[in-house]
Amino acid sequence: MGSQRKLNVSLPPNLEPIYANFSLITHSPSEVIVDFAQMMPNHPQVQVRGRVVMTPLNAKLLMRALEDNLKKYESRFGEIVIPGQGDDLAREFFGGVHPPQGE
């Protein structure tokens, strides 16, 4: 990669962090949409807390950045073990929880 430039990133003082343990991803020809949600045990309603809309290029760059950061994390803290490794990982994690219909 070429030379990296430094970016001046500003966080608004009132920015509320959200916790997400569930995500829904969809796309159109020009956008990738990621909904970040919270799912609580014994509660069938999944609550979407944030939505990020990005271009497919930015989504791919995000995917690469996540892969890179997770490799660094695992080299420091050990492998992240994913339970199951079956055909339908989401079903293994979340059982009968389904995204809302009609969106």
Order of alpha helices (4+ residues) and beta strands (2+ residues): beta-beta-beta-alpha-alpha
